Amino acid sequence: MRYISTRGGSPSVSFFDALLTGLAPDGGLYVPETWPHLSAEQLRAAATAPYAETAAAILSLFAGKDLSMKEAIGLTEEAYGGQWANPGITPVQQVGPGDYILELFHGPSLAFKDIAMQLLAGLYGLALERRDARLAIVCATSGDTGGAAVEALKETDRVDLFVLMPKGRVSDVQRRFMTASGGDNIHALNIEGDFDTAQAIVKALFADKAFAQEVALSPVNSINWVRIMAQSVYYVVASSALAIAGPVNFTVPSGNFGDALAGFVAKMIGAPIGRIMIATNANDGIAKAFETGTYAKSAASLATLSPAMDISVASNFERIVYEAVGRDPVILKKLYESFAQSGSFDIPAPALAMLKQHFDAFGVDDQETRWALADCFEQTGEVLCPHTAVGWRARFGEDEITGARVLLATAHPAKFPETVDSILGQAPGLPRHCADLFDRKEVMVDMPADAGAVKAYIRAHIGTSA
Ligand SMILES: *Cc1c(COP(=O)(O)O)cnc(C)c1O
């Protein structure tokens, strides 16, 4: 399987190159050249098979000849093993007739990003061993991505991970997942500034091509194709198990559009999926685009109760627009050039119609998020994280749908104890597998908001772990 750029201006690459590169050289995002399909038998098996088995089938479908089936199974069994608090990896809870919550937060850092990151770690390890190379992975984080990357990569040979977090702007639980892992290849950098500052430093590191080459810099961010692929697995598993009365509908708390896109990928490879509801918080560019036909970036992201969804541009949206314009890179490129210049583009009418055929979108403000968190607790006894509560509210904005419906629970409520406490009057406790989080030793380094200082730090610390 080869991967092509949405903007049509770069040569196609292999599965492993798509993994290691991130953005395509022409500024586009990698997508598979064609959509592969799971067999009817594989889809049937997904309903009851161990999670790792379905994950291996999907990984093998997208890696093609780059990976043997034996390697694929080895990787997924490693990724979805004893580090998960639930042997089903992504169990579903029934909360009403035909009504389910898909729990994606049983991994080491209590957010759904663990699901992709655990598999990525093994794939990085394998790619680097084959190439006899090392990588310096950098990541700017507003909270959950950094923790998931640290937990996944803390034992990966040949990788040094540098996490840039905005000092004082992540929660205590989030910070400890980055600083208290004990991994000697993990470097948590406390940047004097906000998330945009940290992100700008990462961009500056990559812009310095000589430096990037010297230290073998690689990004781990949500536009990585392999993360999307890994997330399509739980849609396949859940929809196969629940599609008794026809296709299954999903509601997805959404920020960068990665998770919702993974639902579309699952549908493309054959999973019985109906409609996908994109639930955004007050950063509702996608919901507005569905209403008005214009996708526009906001000046800055608004700070909300669901911080992992506070983004002003949903980077993965480009991949679905590419599908919606019939995979025409010329049209896509024009739209995104207009976006870069004026901050918006009009979605062509047939493309908007295609989007509406698969998706709904709904924006939810903080007041409604609070209401939803309390409402779900009252109706079902389930304590949601604030991101999942956005999804609970969005479902009331749905048109009449048929078939089962599934809400993705993207983080454990214990990751956001203050918010949950302020609404329900009780703070959820950490689950047993990380109950000692506040007893672990924290290691972090304060850094000025200066790319030069970060470069010097990376140079001095690559390859120093055992
Ligand atoms: C990252 C994140 C999201 C948003 O996912 P996208 O793939 O960016 O749409 C939602 N909820 C939580 C808890 C997250 O960490």
The ligand as an SDF file (V2000), in Angstrom:
LIG
                    3D

 15 15  0  0  0  0  0  0  0  0999 V2000
   -7.5330   14.7080   21.6750 C   0  0  0  0  0  0  0  0  0  0  0  0
   -8.8430   14.5870   22.3960 C   0  0  0  0  0  0  0  0  0  0  0  0
  -10.0870   14.8190   21.7580 C   0  0  0  0  0  0  0  0  0  0  0  0
  -10.1660   15.3090   20.3260 C   0  0  0  0  0  0  0  0  0  0  0  0
   -9.7880   14.3140   19.4020 O   0  0  0  0  0  0  0  0  0  0  0  0
   -9.4370   14.7390   17.8750 P   0  0  0  0  0  0  0  0  0  0  0  0
   -8.9130   13.5000   17.2770 O   0  0  0  0  0  0  0  0  0  0  0  0
   -8.4340   15.8450   17.9750 O   0  0  0  0  0  0  0  0  0  0  0  0
  -10.7190   15.1940   17.2590 O   0  0  0  0  0  0  0  0  0  0  0  0
  -11.2600   14.6260   22.4780 C   0  0  0  0  0  0  0  0  0  0  0  0
  -11.2270   14.2420   23.7740 N   0  0  0  0  0  0  0  0  0  0  0  0
  -10.0630   14.0130   24.4290 C   0  0  0  0  0  0  0  0  0  0  0  0
  -10.1060   13.6070   25.8560 C   0  0  0  0  0  0  0  0  0  0  0  0
   -8.8350   14.1640   23.7750 C   0  0  0  0  0  0  0  0  0  0  0  0
   -7.6850   13.9440   24.4370 O   0  0  0  0  0  0  0  0  0  0  0  0
  1  2  1  0
  2  3  1  0
  2 14  2  0
  3  4  1  0
  3 10  2  0
  4  5  1  0
  5  6  1  0
  6  7  2  0
  6  8  1  0
  6  9  1  0
 10 11  1  0
 11 12  2  0
 12 13  1  0
 12 14  1  0
 14 15  1  0
M  END
$$$$
